[in-house]
């Protein structure tokens, strides 16, 4: 009898496993890690997407701001989380594509430790000058930089703005001297004041000053012209072919997250991005929709890692 009973128990055990595996998802709120504080650009892009995703999934998607170490803290937490689809990372190019080349050791691997779900937006960046700078186009800026010393600011060593400047130097064969600031806001203030001549800025904070004439915009750094400032050419089309810098954001899960969950989340995120409300919210903040499949996002991250590794090596940048 004992043998028969144990056999029945074993058989029942095999019956239960598939039922458990097919539990509905999600059954509880999701956590979306953001590596910068509330009110930051990354946080501001994450919130409308998380709000719409909550509606689509029928569960709250809770923003968890874990600021610090240029986004590395949030990325580490996400990399070590259970791969069950309930902890996600709203990641950016800084932590995922630039920091691996900038820091000697990171507590995560951008390729091995994550399952990319979807690239979601690009932050529009713009090349701006003080009105007194001797250039009104990208071509003229390259000529001016070869003839005289110019200063270019950024939000800090290794920041996206710094590396955009270094990529410009590398591709144009010039040396605009980098001046690091403690954040992008004081760098913008100093280009307005004329203490520096050149800045690669995110569009939203720069736009009022461009419109008022306090600074002049030469070009956007994206592959295509921005919907917000369609009159501005790209850097690539106006004198430096192939130049492209985008501040991109995307959603990732821990590695080993089941492929079915990754596909499900990708589909829901793409639906959220198609919402007119979400589109308008992001556009007014200077973001442009840039959706992808999980495989496309994974391939894109690899390309970005290789690109910025070259720029970091060229610049000799070291984190403060």
N, C-alpha and C positions, 0 to 999 in steps of 0.2 A: 504493500500500500504506500509506503514511504516513497518508493521510486516513482509510483504513478503520480502522487501529489506533487513531488518536486518537478516532474516533467510538465504537469499542467501549469505550475507557477512559471517555469521557464518559458513555456509557450505564451502565457499571458504577458510576460515581460516583453517579448518580441512584438506583441500586438500593441502595447502601450506606446512604445518609442515613436512610431510614425504619427500617432495622434498628437503627441507632445510637440513633434517637429512642425506640425501644421497649425500651431497656435496663431491666432490673428495678430497682425502687426500693424500699428503699434498698440500696445496695451497700457502704456503709461507715457508720461511726458518725455520728450526728448531734450537733451542738453546740447546747446550749440555754443562751443567755446570760441571766444573772441579774444585775441591777444593784445588788445588795446582798451583803454578805458571808455566808459560811456561818453558819447558825444564825439568820439574820434571818427575819422572817415570810415574806417573799417566797421565800427559799431553802427554808424548811420546807414551803411549799405546793408548790413545784416538784418536790421530790425524789420523793415518792410517785407523782406523775403521770409523771415521767420514767422511774421504775423500771418501771411498768406498761406504758408506751409502748415501752420496750425489748423487753419480752416480745412485744408485739403486732406490732412491726415486724421482729423478728428481728435487730436491730442495737442496739448500745448507744446510749443517749441520754445524753451526757455533760454534766453541769452545769459551766458555765464562769462562775465568779463574777467579774464585772468591776465592783467597787464604786466608787462615787464620783460626785460631782456630782448627787446625788439621783436616780440612775438614768440620767442622761443619757449617761454613757460607754458603757454596754452598749447603749443604744438607738442611738447613733451607729455602733457597730461592726456591729450588725445591719443598719442601714439601708444600709451600704456593702458588705455581704457579697454574694457571688455569689447570684443568685436561683435556686438549684438544689435547694432543699429540705433542704440539709444544715446550714445555720445558721439557727437560730430564736431568737426573743426571748421570754422569759417576762416580759412587761411588766406594769406596774401603773398605776393611775390617776394617781399622782404624776407620773411622767415623761411619760406620754402625754396626759393631760388637764389637769393643773394647770401643769406647767412651761412649756408654750407661752405661757401668759398671764403667767407670773411672770418669765421671762427675756426680755430684749430680743432676743437672738439665740440660736438653738439650731442645732446642726450637723445637725439632721434635722427633717423635717416629719411630724407624727403621722399625717396623712392621705395625703400623696403618696408617702412613702418606705416604706410598709409594706403588706403584704397580710394583713389580719386573718384568722386561722384560726378561733379559738374563744375566747370568754370562758369561763373555767373555774370560778372561785370568787369569792365575796364574803367579805370579812373582816368579822365582826360587830363593830360599834362600839357603845359604850354611853355615855350621858350620866350622869356620876357627880358627886356633891357630897361635901364634908366634912359629917359629921353635924351640925355646928353651923350649917350654912347654913340660912337661914330659908325653906325650901321642901321639900315632900315630893312635889311633882308638877311637871310642865312648866308648867302654868298658874300655879302658885304661884311658880315661878322667874321667870317673865316679870313678874309683879307685883312681886316682890322687887327685880328688876333695874331696874325703873322708879323704885323708892323709895330705893334705896341703891346705893353703888358696890360692885361685885363684881369679883373677879379670876378670870380663866380662863386656865389654862395650856395649853401644847402642846409638842410635840417640836421646835419651831423655827418661824421665820418662813416662811410658805408651805407648811408641812407640812399633810397632810390634817386633822390635829386642829385646827390653826390656822384653816383655811378652813371647817371644820365650825362652829367657834365664830363666825366672821364671817357665815356663812350664817344661823345662828341669830339673830345681832344684826340682820341685814338683814330677815329675815322677821318677827321679833317686835317690831321697832322699839325695841330696847334697845341699851345700850352696856356689855357686860361687857368690862372692860379686859383685853387680851391680854398675857400674860406668857410670853415664849418661853424654852425651856430647851434645853440641848444634848442632845436626845434625849427620848423619851417616858417612859423609866424615872424620871429625876429629877422630871419633872412629876407623875408618879403618887405619888412619895414626898412631894412637897410638898402635894398635896391630902390625903393621909393625915395629914400633920402639921398641916394647917389653915392653912398659909401662903397657899394659894389656895383658892377655894371651888368652882370649876367646872372640869371636864375632860371632853373627849370622848376616850375611851380605847378602844383595842382591847379586846375582851372578855376574852381569855385571861389577860393579866397582872392585870387588875382583879378577876376573878372570886373568887379566894381572899379578897381584902379586902372584897368585897361580902358574902360569906358570913359573914365574921367580924364584920361590923358596923363595920369601921374606916372605910368609906366607904358612902354610900347611892346606889343606882342608881335613876334616875328612869325611863329608857326606852332602848330600842335605837333606832338611827338608820336602820335599814333600812325598806323598804316593808312587809315582813311581820315578824311576831314571830319571834324566833330559836328554833330547836329546843333550844338549850342552856338558855335562860332564858325558857320560854314564859309564865311569870307576868308578865314585864315587857312593858308596852305599847310601841308605837312612839311616837316623838315626834309623828308625824303624827296618830295617833289620840288623843293625850292633851293636845292644846292648841295644836299648830302644824301645821295641816292642810297637806299637800303637802311637808313637810320630809322629805328623804331624802338620806342620805350613806352610800355604800358604798365600802369599800376593795376595789376589784375587781382581779383579775389575769386575764391572758389570754395566749394564744400568738399570735405574729405572725411572718411571714416577710418578707424584703425584697420591695419592690415588684417587679413583673414576674416573680415566681415563677409558673410555669405553673399555670393554674387547676385542672388535673387533680391536681397535687400538693397544692394547697391543700384540695381536696375530700377527697383520700385522707387527709391528716393530720387534717382535721376529724373524719372518721369514726372514725379510730383513737383520737383524744383523747376523743371522746364514749364510746367503748367503755371506755377507761381509767377515766373518771369513773363509769361504771356498776358498776365492780368494788366489791364490798362492802368489801374490804380498803382500797382507796383512800378510799372514802366515810368509813369509820370513822376512818381516820388523819386526814383533813382535819377532820372534825367535832370530834374531841377537841382539835384545835388552835384551834377557834373559827372555822373556815371552813365555808361552806355552798356546795354545788354550784350553779352557775349557768351551765349550758351554753348554747351558741348556735350558729347557723350562721355562716359567714363574713360573709354580707351583714348579718345581725342585729348582729354584733359591730361591723362598720364603721359602721353607722347609730348604734349606741350611742356609739361614740367621738366622733362628730360632735356628738351631743347633749351629752355630757359636756364637750367643749371649749367649747361656747357657754355652758353653765351656769357653769363655773368662771371663765371670762373675766369674767363679770359680778361674781362674788364677789371676785375679785382686784382689779378696778377699784374696787369699793365699799370694800374694806379698805385699799387703797393699799399692799399688801404688796410688799416688794422683797426679793430674796434677799440673804442675808448675804455 
